[in-house]
Amino acid sequence: MSKPDLSSRHFQRKISEFCKLRIAPIASTRALENIKSYLVSLIVHRKSPPLLNGRIDWTEIAHACRVGGELTGDLKKQVRIALDAILRWLGEPPVAEDIRSAKRMPRSSEPSQRISTTTAPSNRKPRRIGDDDRHAQSASAPRGPQPKAIQPFPDPLFAGGEDPAGFQDALVYHMRRFGESYWQLYRAIVHLGETFDDKTLLSWIQGERAPRSVASFEILARIERRYRLAAGYFKAKLPHQSRSLHGHNLGDISPAERRRIALHLPDDFSSLPFTKREEILDWVRRVIISGSTDYRRYQAAASKQRYAIRFPGVTYGGTALPPRAHTLATSANQNVAEPFEDPDLLSGVVDAPPRLAMEMADLIRFKTSTLTAIGFQRNGVWGEETAFQKIEHLGLMFGSLAASPAGIVKGRGVPLSQLTFGLLIFPGVWDWYLQWREQRRGFYTKWEEDMLMVAQALTRAEVGWIRQHPELLKDVRPIEGLIAPEEIEFASRDWHGACDTFHRHAANRSKEIQRVMRVHRDPFEPIMCVLEADSPLAEYRKITDEILKRMPDEDRYPRAAAEAVRSFLLLRLGLHLGLRQKNLRQLRVCPRGHFPTSERRLEDMKCGELRWSDREQGWEVLIPSVAFKNSGSSFFGQKPFRLILPDLLDLYKYLEAYIDRHRRVLLGRAKDPGTLFVKTVKTISLDAAYDSTKFYEAWRTVIQRYGIYNPYTGRGAIKGLLPHGPHNLRDILATHILKQTGSYERASYAIQDTPDVVQQHYGRFLPQDKAALAARILNQVWEAA
């Protein structure tokens, strides 16, 4: 078989595959077969398509294929791709583009009657490149603009002295520089058999859409190579730099995980070797998604073991506590309870039995009510967050006692019916719980010490809640290895004596644990690379610069732009104010020109407000002292926290844009909660206000997206950073001032606390800088000389 025959057969197969891929979805079966047969016949007989005035004669083609009215505009576009390929295979010059019907109207000086199809050059002898009669045929060709031949690397018509900032402007500019229409560019860069639509390219040029898929970025790379531009030239001009790509080859990864990791994958991920893709996925999961600390790994393993007791009926201030409050003490209890065959041997998160729930409700009422009930005494009051925490911790303790000894939790197997707060005055119960936690974690931590402090407070003379409720003993039953009958009998005879005995036991155990306890969750570990910098604040500020660098176009992507501005303000206000998560989350906003909330009203709501100060001509943050966790600290002196935000690095510009425009975009049709920071309201959203969990997740997402440097994509601000929450801002501010001044007092001002607290928590970062601080003062003498 000759080489021309081999080439013909191979090309016929390619055309047939093209018809199945591109024409079959938009044509009937009969039309598909007729068109495919017609195209193959052109190849077999080496005939060029019929032309009319230098353009494809669709009337003749419709007649030859017997498709009639089925030859729609979309079908013509696909058939034209095949006809152009046949012309290139035959060595023919490309034909001119089709002109819209409005532009195809004959001029008055030309005959209105169309040329007969019998005179169309469909039966002429096929031409070859290099034939002697080529120039003669060209001379006799119909009048009209001749199509431009496709060249791999065309020469520019003029030197490129401009560099448009926008993607659309840059693409149009370089197409004009090389004298190409969108259809010519499409034919030059899209290969036969590819499904990339010419309408997509046209939408880029018209500014209606922007590339987002992996396939689109491959087309951009081809355009860059064709026009001899730097790699990534067009990508750097896209209006949404922080958008993830569609179409990565991620195998059997679930859609939920795809959404989390797609943003952190390089554009050429699908073309990389398998081992390299596995390396990238492992790094993204380990560093960005989960955070590679020892505590994170322990928490991930513990999250699969459910054993807590929930208290859904407990209320605080007349309002039922949200489910979060009962299932978030650790990740080990975040799942919904399931039915069990044996309700007395549990290994899961379940609701507390009625008696235990009533006892917990009475404890919360005792510690949170404004006035103590007649006949009772107390020392100190729990706030909302403290009440949440105690419910969670005690729920975990009762859950461990009820968990099955044969399960993965290896609990004690105490029946639910025997759970009562009366168990907490027996030393054996606490010794078992302390040893059980030490076996699970591998060592003792401050958690165990804090629990013992709670136990001491509950049994303290005169003011302890358990001490004032001797009736709790009536429901206590002996438990082998934990509570002996003799201990119950002694407690029934002398309740206060039994409480005193346990109080001394808890105090001794607390001292013993203090000597051996270790830090498992180092709060500084995720931000250690920042704290070790000479200027921690300047290092962390790089994240805000990264957000501005990748800010989406507000006109095209209003919601994405609003979320980016919210992320920017979260970090900027946090760095200026040094507030705890609760105070920053609950900060209200009073738009400029509105009457601000009175200080007394803010005290009642226990939250602060951002408002415009006419006197200072700046944005002011006012937070009453009662809104702070340490409201009784000497820092406040019963006076409110007041600070005028500095108008540095466009802070006011973005703050006012957020208040005036972006915040409304995030709210949508939801009710305005009045807080400065609001969630992105979607169709399933019930409330636009952040709770503590959602606020932490929002902050963590900002760090994952903009903060962590990704060596595979080049995005991210800080190398070595790990995901963290808003509370770490206080660590950065205190450490920065400590490094710059060496003053615990000044550092305490930045985080609204006392020098003693700063020295206790942040003193570890000062020793290596003490000599430098002293030398800075001493060197001034030599510099003056």
Phi, psi and omega in degrees: 000132184288161180297320177299324178293319178299316179297319180296313181296319179297318180290326176299318179297320179296319179294320178297318178296321178299317180298319178296324186277319189253328184265327182303319182294341186240007182226157176288166181298319180296315179295321179300312182295320180294317181293317180298318179296320181295316180295319179295323180295324176299322180289316183297314182270001179052052180248141176277156180297156178293138182241152176220114183057040178078007181231162182296133180268095184290334177296315178295319180293317178299322178291318181292326181270352180057045179255340175056236183286356180283350183279078181283174179299316179296321180293323178299321181297320181287319179295324181297324178301316179293320179295321177298321178295321179294319177299318178294322180294324178284347183084016180276152173289148180295151180270165181290158179290158174290142179255142180302154185304326180295331181265353180268001181295131182292145177286158185298334182278352181255151177297137182282341182280133181287155177291137181297143180294340179289339179266002179294148186281034181286338182257009181287159181294132180302140181264154178237151174294126181098356177298149182290334184269009184297315182292326178293319178294322179296325181292329181266007181291156180298155178292155179135165181294134179277137180295153181274129180293145182280127178238140180301319182225086182292157178273140180289151178282333179207160182292142181275089180268350181256160175219083182303145183281324183273154181296312181299313181297321181293318180295315179296320181298314183285330173296320178291325180296328179259005175066038183244142170275169182295326181289322176296319178295319179299314180296330184281331188251342181262126183275157178298132180096347178280150186263009180293126186272139178294335178295330178295314178298319179296322179294328175295316183294323181277355177079014181278329181220170178223151180301140177218337183269164177298321179296320179295322179290332173293321176296319177300318179297323178294320178297319179298318178293321181296319181267007178055049176259163179294146178298132181083010182300310182286325181298322181292346182256005181294148185283352181224090187284338184261020182271142179276157181267149174264151169097011176294144178277096185248013175064228185264022178292138184294154179302323181297317179288328177302317181296326182286324188259346186301323183295336188257014179257145177292159183296327182266025185303315185294336181269357182281158176299158184301316181297322179291321178296319178296321178298316181294315180299318180296319180294316180298315180294318187283320187264309188275313186285311185257324186088121192265057173256160179301318182294322178299317179294320177296319181294322179296321178289320181292334182294343180272358182244115186251128182208004187281161172257131179263153177234073186290343182268357183284140181240156174231120180062032179085358181245134179296136178293140179294158180304330179305325186292342185253358187224020186234012182300317166223173179290357185284000186215050183253008182255161182281146182294148178238156179291146180236151180291319180248103184291349181266346176240100192250150172216064182184175179275119183226163177286147180292147174296159187305316184295316180295322178296320178293321178296318179296319179298321179292321178297314180296319178296320180296320187268351184240345183292154181293316179242141178286144178298150181299132179095357181238155178231152177212163179230101181095155181234142177271135170278181184298312182295321179295319178298317176305312185296315182295322178297317180297312184293315178292326176297323176293321180295312179294326178295322179292324178295325184274343185294152183289136177293336182273350182274182181292334179286330181057054179282199184259344177075027177287128179301146179303325184294342181261000180284127180200155178294345176296338178295338190281002176258007182255122184303326182298324179296315182289322178297319178297316183294318179297316180291325179296318179291323179294323178291324179291318185267333181101350179194169177273148180229181179294339178305311183297322178295318180297320178295322177293326176295322175298316180298319178295320180295323181289337183248009181295145182300136174074323186246352181288138183293316178295320180302326182270008179228071179295343180293347178297338183289337187293340181260003181277133177240151178300141176233121185300127179087348181241309184228120178270153178303326180296326179292321178295319180296318178296318180294327179289329178282319184223084182298314181293326176295320178295322178293321178296318179300313180293323181300318178293320179298316180295322179295318179294317179297323180297318179294322180294321181287327178300328182286333187242354186291150181238161177270115177267312179261092177284110184295342182272347187301316181296333184246020184299324179297332178280315183294332181278352178288157178298324179232087183304322181293318178294325179293316182288334179295342179300334180294319179295324176295322178295322178296315180295323180296328182252026181292126178290163176288119184296325182292324183267327183230073185297321181289315179298321178295320179296320179293324179292318178295321176299317178298318179298315182288328176305312182286318183295313180293322177299319180289330179279327188262327182066032184277158170289164183304316183299313183292323178288322181292322184269004180298123181271170181228137174241109183302155180298131182097350178265160181279124183290159178288141181291154181296324179294321178294322177295324177296320178296321180278347181055050177208167181255182183212143171261122182218162179274133180257113178292328182291317181267350183053050179199170178278126186247140173250122180238122180227120178295151185296330183293346180280348183269151178299319180258051184298334179275004181294152178293344179299320185274317184059036180062022177248151182287159174275125182224130181210135175268121180291137179280142178272073182245139176051050174063027180298313181294325180301311182284327179296314180289325176295323179293315181293320185280322189235305191295323182296323178293325178295319180292323182289325184062233180261007183285161178288137182285119179282351179089351180278155181295312182263126181233156178286163170282108186283128178240183185296331182265000182285139178256333185215137180273350182278144177282141162259179187296324181292311181294325179293319176298317180296321179297317179294317180298322179295320178300316180294318179297320186279320187244337190270316187280123179288128181253111183292343182272337179246342183079002179267162181104153191261324192231125177286136177087355179288149178235161179301141180204176183254182185291338184295335181294343176300322180296323177298319182292316181295312181297317180293322180298311181293323179297319179290326184278327187242336185073012185254119175293328182293314179295322178296326180292331179296326185289336183239019176053051181218189183258157178301327180297318179295319179296317180296323181292320186266330189240005181298338183294342183265359184265325189307316183291347181255355183296315181296321180294321178296317179294319181294328179299321180286316182293326182291342179299329179296316182288325179292325179293328181286000000 
